[in-house]
Amino acid sequence: MVGRILMIAAAVAGGSASSGAIAQSSGEATLFTRGRFQGAGVTLSGPRQAMNPILVESLRIAPGTAWDLCSGRTFTGCKRFSESRPSMVMTVRSARPVAAPIPASASAAVEGAKGSGASLRGLDSEFFVMPDEGGTRVEVADTPGALPQRASDFCRGHGWRTSAYQRVQAIGGRNYLADVLCTNEPR
């Protein structure tokens, strides 16, 4: 009982106190200490590490989003959730939002395929799910070595030294950059 009270106190101290009537903002996750979205709640709007342990018995996330809830303090022992859960049991010590996957139909119109323009920027890197230049997806030639070279060129154009990770997305017989991680660190 004392351990449960400490977890509830940690949850309230670590975030917003909530009830089942909480309004969920886009991209947020609310961890509840009781089932059916009851009890103390912690609302997260971005990644959090080294949290005081929270015994999560229900989870509310915005539709169309996904979150990794992790038992380890540094995003280890994670389980991915893509919908709210009225009943569960998990001790959470770190959590992070997950970028939505690129659907195959992301750019059905091949001519002028639109990129997202969005990125997730950290201190030492920036991640682009659907890289674009001037609102149009970045096309990649279908030749050996073209993918890493084009990704590094894209990163340099955004002020970074190189691309540490990149993938290609094939749409209608054309190849586009996807999931590009730009960084200043050498590979």
C-alpha positions in Angstrom: 0.0 0.0 0.0 2.8 2.4 0.9 4.5 1.7 -2.4 1.3 2.4 -4.3 0.9 5.7 -2.4 4.5 6.7 -3.3 3.8 5.9 -7.0 0.7 8.1 -7.0 2.6 10.9 -5.3 5.4 10.6 -7.9 2.8 10.7 -10.7 1.3 13.8 -9.3 4.7 15.5 -8.7 6.0 14.4 -12.1 3.1 15.8 -14.2 -0.5 17.1 -14.2 -3.0 15.7 -11.8 -5.9 14.4 -13.8 -9.2 12.7 -13.6 -11.1 10.6 -16.1 -12.6 13.8 -17.6 -9.3 15.1 -18.9 -9.3 16.5 -22.4 -6.7 14.9 -24.6 -4.6 17.3 -26.8 -3.2 16.1 -30.1 0.0 14.1 -29.6 -0.3 13.8 -25.8 -0.4 10.7 -23.7 -2.0 10.5 -20.2 -0.9 7.8 -17.9 -3.4 6.9 -15.1 -2.7 5.1 -11.8 -6.2 3.4 -11.9 -8.1 1.6 -14.6 -10.8 3.3 -16.7 -8.8 6.6 -16.9 -9.2 7.2 -13.1 -6.8 8.1 -10.4 -3.8 10.4 -10.5 -2.6 11.1 -14.1 0.5 12.3 -15.7 0.1 14.0 -19.1 3.1 13.8 -21.4 3.5 15.9 -24.6 7.0 14.8 -25.5 9.7 12.2 -24.6 10.6 11.8 -20.9 13.4 9.7 -19.4 14.4 8.8 -15.8 10.8 9.4 -14.5 9.9 8.3 -11.0 8.2 4.9 -11.5 4.5 5.1 -12.3 2.3 2.0 -12.0 0.1 2.6 -15.1 -3.3 1.0 -15.1 -4.9 2.9 -18.0 -3.6 5.0 -20.8 -5.2 7.7 -23.0 -3.6 8.8 -26.2 -4.9 10.9 -29.0 -6.3 9.0 -32.0 -3.7 8.5 -34.8 -0.7 8.7 -32.5 1.6 6.1 -31.0 3.7 6.1 -27.8 6.4 3.8 -26.5 6.0 3.2 -22.7 9.1 1.8 -21.2 10.0 0.0 -18.0 13.6 1.2 -18.3 14.7 4.7 -17.4 16.3 5.3 -20.9 13.8 3.9 -23.4 14.5 0.3 -22.7 11.9 -2.5 -22.2 9.4 -0.5 -24.3 6.0 -1.5 -25.5 4.2 0.4 -28.3 0.7 1.6 -27.9 -1.4 3.1 -30.8 -4.7 3.4 -29.0 -6.0 4.2 -25.5 -6.2 1.4 -23.0 -8.9 1.4 -20.3 -7.2 -1.5 -18.5 -3.5 -2.5 -18.3 -0.7 -2.9 -15.8 2.8 -1.6 -16.5 5.4 0.2 -14.5 6.7 3.1 -16.6 10.0 4.9 -16.1 10.4 6.5 -19.6 8.0 7.3 -22.5 8.2 8.8 -25.9 5.9 9.6 -28.8 6.5 7.6 -32.0 6.4 9.1 -35.5 3.5 7.7 -37.5 4.6 5.3 -40.2 4.5 6.5 -43.8 1.5 4.8 -45.4 2.0 3.4 -48.9 -0.6 5.8 -50.1 1.2 8.8 -48.7 1.7 10.3 -52.1 -0.6 8.6 -54.5 -0.2 11.4 -57.0 3.3 10.8 -58.2 3.7 14.1 -60.0 4.4 16.8 -57.5 4.4 14.3 -54.5 4.1 16.4 -51.4 6.4 16.0 -48.4 5.5 16.7 -44.8 7.9 19.5 -44.2 7.9 18.5 -40.6 10.9 17.3 -38.6 11.8 16.4 -35.0 14.9 18.4 -34.0 17.1 17.5 -31.1 20.4 18.9 -29.8 22.6 16.8 -32.1 20.3 15.6 -34.8 17.1 16.2 -36.8 14.7 13.5 -38.1 12.6 14.0 -41.3 9.9 11.4 -42.0 9.0 12.6 -45.5 11.8 15.0 -46.5 10.9 17.7 -49.0 12.4 20.6 -50.8 10.0 23.4 -51.6 7.0 21.3 -50.7 7.9 18.4 -53.0 9.3 15.0 -51.9 13.0 14.5 -52.5 13.5 12.0 -55.3 16.4 9.5 -55.4 18.0 8.0 -58.4 17.9 4.2 -58.6 21.7 3.8 -58.8 24.2 2.3 -56.4 25.2 4.8 -53.7 22.6 7.4 -54.7 20.5 7.0 -51.5 23.2 7.9 -48.9 24.6 10.6 -51.2 21.2 12.2 -51.8 20.3 12.0 -48.0 23.6 13.6 -47.0 23.1 16.4 -49.6 19.6 16.9 -48.2 21.1 17.1 -44.6 23.8 19.6 -45.7 21.1 21.8 -47.2 19.5 21.9 -43.7 22.7 22.8 -41.9 23.9 19.3 -40.9 27.1 17.5 -41.9 25.7 14.1 -42.9 22.9 11.6 -42.9 23.3 8.9 -40.3 20.2 6.9 -41.4 18.0 7.0 -44.4 15.5 4.8 -46.3 13.8 5.0 -49.6 10.0 4.9 -50.3 8.9 3.6 -53.7 5.7 5.2 -55.0 4.5 4.6 -58.6 7.9 3.5 -59.9 9.7 6.5 -58.4 12.0 6.5 -55.3 11.8 9.1 -52.6 13.8 9.8 -49.4 12.2 8.7 -46.2 13.1 8.5 -42.5 16.3 10.7 -42.8 18.3 11.3 -39.7 20.6 14.3 -40.1 23.5 14.8 -37.7 26.9 16.5 -37.4 28.5 13.2 -36.1 30.5 11.1 -38.6 29.0 7.7 -39.4 
